[in-house]
Amino acid sequence: MKLYTRYTILSALALILMVACKPMPESERLIPNEIETTKGRSVLIEDYSGVGCINCPGAAKKISKAAESHGDKVVIVALHGLNKGIGTRPEEDPKGLYCAEAATYLERLQLNSLPAATFNRRSLASNGGKAYSTSAAQWPAEMQAVRELTQLYKIDLQVSESNRKVTAQCTATAIEGAEVATDPELYLQLWLIEDNIIAPQHFASELKEDYQHNHIFRQTLNGIDGEAYHLGKSYDKTSAIEREVVNPDHCSVVAILYDHKTGEVYEVAKASLKGNN
């Protein structure tokens, strides 16, 4: 190879290295995709579960993991509404996970298997238009589909607890510019849920006595269907914690704004009692 040819090749390689190592402007760098947690509709996930359901812990873990990156825009409530078979039988329920009110919601869905979940109580094309899914593998996608809907309302929720009485102050307003339904029959439900309940849970190979149950539905605070709500009005409610097994320090209040005619949940918010008593 001639000398000048070597110099030409070396010069070309040097030029390539200089260009490759040149710092890229900040505006031109690739930015990793991040989930926007302040926009989109909030999601209420009602997870119907049971102590005797060996697939329920895995389903709960899957949807909890998927919800983590969405912050407070996703609210999970685990409902134990079956007290036989794969549900939560009395002899395996020392902490009272089963709740008669949860049983009422379960009966309304006409469910015959666990686990199952609803997503803002919307009809799901993946399950023939029914309002629930029994396929935990699809739950993250169902959650994401609701998150991508335009937010129509926002909820301001303040809670406190004293002497086992819970007080909630709640106001819901329409988002400016949002195309809300022309004549929704708005209702507001207030639920009490509890985390960190140590109680039995069946798995495929064992009964784990010290399983940690979270997001457990404990009771309604304003009736099984909630109460009619006028948008923009302050809604104040004080209710007693009904059962001694409930630990207020582990509890939160969930406020659910929904259309009583269609059943669809429009917005949901959660506030912890801890530090507010």
Backbone hydrogen bonds, N-H to C=O, Kabsch-Sander energy under -0.5 kcal/mol:
donor,donor_aa,acceptor,acceptor_aa,energy
6,R,2,K,-1.7
7,Y,3,L,-2.0
8,T,4,Y,-1.9
9,I,5,T,-2.3
10,L,6,R,-2.7
11,S,7,Y,-2.4
12,A,8,T,-2.0
13,L,9,I,-2.3
14,A,10,L,-2.3
15,L,11,S,-2.1
16,I,12,A,-2.2
17,L,13,L,-2.3
18,M,14,A,-2.2
19,V,15,L,-2.2
20,A,16,I,-2.7
21,C,17,L,-2.0
22,K,19,V,-0.8
28,E,25,P,-1.6
29,R,25,P,-0.6
29,R,26,E,-1.0
37,T,35,I,-0.8
41,R,146,V,-0.6
41,R,147,R,-0.6
41,R,149,L,-1.6
43,V,73,K,-2.8
45,I,43,V,-0.6
45,I,75,V,-2.9
46,E,44,L,-0.6
46,E,118,T,-1.3
47,D,45,I,-0.8
47,D,77,V,-3.0
48,Y,46,E,-0.8
48,Y,116,A,-3.2
49,S,47,D,-0.6
49,S,79,L,-2.4
52,G,87,G,-2.9
53,C,50,G,-1.2
54,I,52,G,-0.9
56,C,53,C,-1.0
59,A,55,N,-1.8
60,A,56,C,-2.6
61,K,57,P,-2.4
62,K,58,G,-2.2
63,I,59,A,-2.1
64,S,60,A,-2.2
65,K,61,K,-2.3
66,A,62,K,-2.0
67,A,63,I,-1.7
68,E,64,S,-1.1
68,E,65,K,-0.5
70,H,67,A,-1.9
71,G,68,E,-1.5
73,K,70,H,-1.9
74,V,71,G,-1.1
75,V,43,V,-3.1
76,I,74,V,-0.5
77,V,45,I,-2.8
78,A,215,H,-3.7
79,L,47,D,-2.5
79,L,77,V,-0.6
80,H,78,A,-0.5
80,H,97,L,-0.5
81,G,79,L,-0.9
87,G,84,K,-2.3
88,T,82,L,-4.0
89,R,87,G,-0.7
92,E,89,R,-1.9
93,D,90,P,-1.5
96,G,93,D,-1.3
99,C,80,H,-2.2
103,A,99,C,-1.8
104,T,100,A,-1.6
105,Y,101,E,-1.7
106,L,102,A,-2.2
107,E,103,A,-2.5
108,R,104,T,-1.8
109,L,105,Y,-1.3
110,Q,106,L,-0.7
110,Q,107,E,-0.8
111,L,106,L,-1.3
116,A,48,Y,-1.4
117,A,133,S,-2.2
118,T,46,E,-1.5
120,N,44,L,-2.5
122,R,119,F,-1.6
124,L,130,K,-2.9
125,A,123,S,-0.6
127,N,124,L,-1.6
128,G,125,A,-1.3
129,G,124,L,-2.5
130,K,124,L,-0.5
130,K,127,N,-1.5
133,S,117,A,-2.6
136,A,134,T,-0.8
138,Q,135,S,-1.8
139,W,135,S,-0.5
139,W,136,A,-1.0
142,E,138,Q,-2.2
143,M,139,W,-2.6
144,Q,140,P,-2.3
145,A,141,A,-2.1
146,V,142,E,-1.4
147,R,143,M,-2.2
148,E,144,Q,-1.6
149,L,146,V,-1.7
154,K,173,T,-2.5
156,D,171,T,-3.0
157,L,155,I,-0.6
158,Q,169,Q,-2.6
160,S,167,T,-2.0
161,E,276,N,-1.2
162,S,165,K,-2.2
165,K,162,S,-1.2
166,V,239,S,-3.4
167,T,160,S,-2.7
168,A,237,K,-3.0
169,Q,158,Q,-3.0
170,C,235,Y,-2.7
171,T,156,D,-2.1
173,T,154,K,-2.2
175,I,152,L,-3.0
178,A,175,I,-2.2
180,V,178,A,-1.4
186,L,184,P,-1.2
187,Y,258,Y,-2.6
188,L,227,E,-2.8
189,Q,256,I,-2.6
191,W,254,V,-2.6
192,L,219,Q,-2.9
193,I,191,W,-0.5
193,I,252,S,-2.5
194,E,216,I,-2.1
195,D,250,H,-2.5
197,I,213,H,-2.5
198,I,196,N,-0.6
199,A,197,I,-0.8
199,A,211,Y,-2.3
201,Q,208,K,-1.6
202,H,51,V,-2.8
203,F,206,E,-3.1
208,K,201,Q,-2.6
208,K,206,E,-0.6
209,E,207,L,-0.7
211,Y,199,A,-1.0
211,Y,208,K,-0.7
213,H,197,I,-3.1
213,H,211,Y,-0.7
216,I,194,E,-2.5
217,F,78,A,-3.1
218,R,192,L,-3.1
219,Q,192,L,-1.3
221,L,190,L,-3.2
222,N,190,L,-0.7
227,E,188,L,-2.0
229,Y,186,L,-2.5
231,L,229,Y,-0.6
232,G,172,A,-2.8
233,K,230,H,-2.1
235,Y,170,C,-3.3
236,D,234,S,-0.6
237,K,168,A,-2.4
239,S,166,V,-2.6
241,I,164,R,-2.9
242,E,240,A,-0.6
246,V,243,R,-1.4
250,H,247,N,-1.9
251,C,248,P,-1.7
252,S,193,I,-2.2
253,V,271,A,-3.0
254,V,191,W,-2.7
255,A,269,A,-2.8
256,I,189,Q,-2.8
256,I,254,V,-0.5
257,L,255,A,-0.5
257,L,267,E,-2.7
258,Y,187,Y,-2.3
258,Y,256,I,-0.6
259,D,264,E,-2.6
260,H,185,E,-3.3
260,H,258,Y,-0.7
263,G,259,D,-3.2
265,V,120,N,-2.4
266,Y,257,L,-2.8
267,E,257,L,-1.6
269,A,255,A,-2.1
271,A,253,V,-2.3
273,L,251,C,-2.7
274,K,251,C,-0.6
276,N,273,L,-2.5
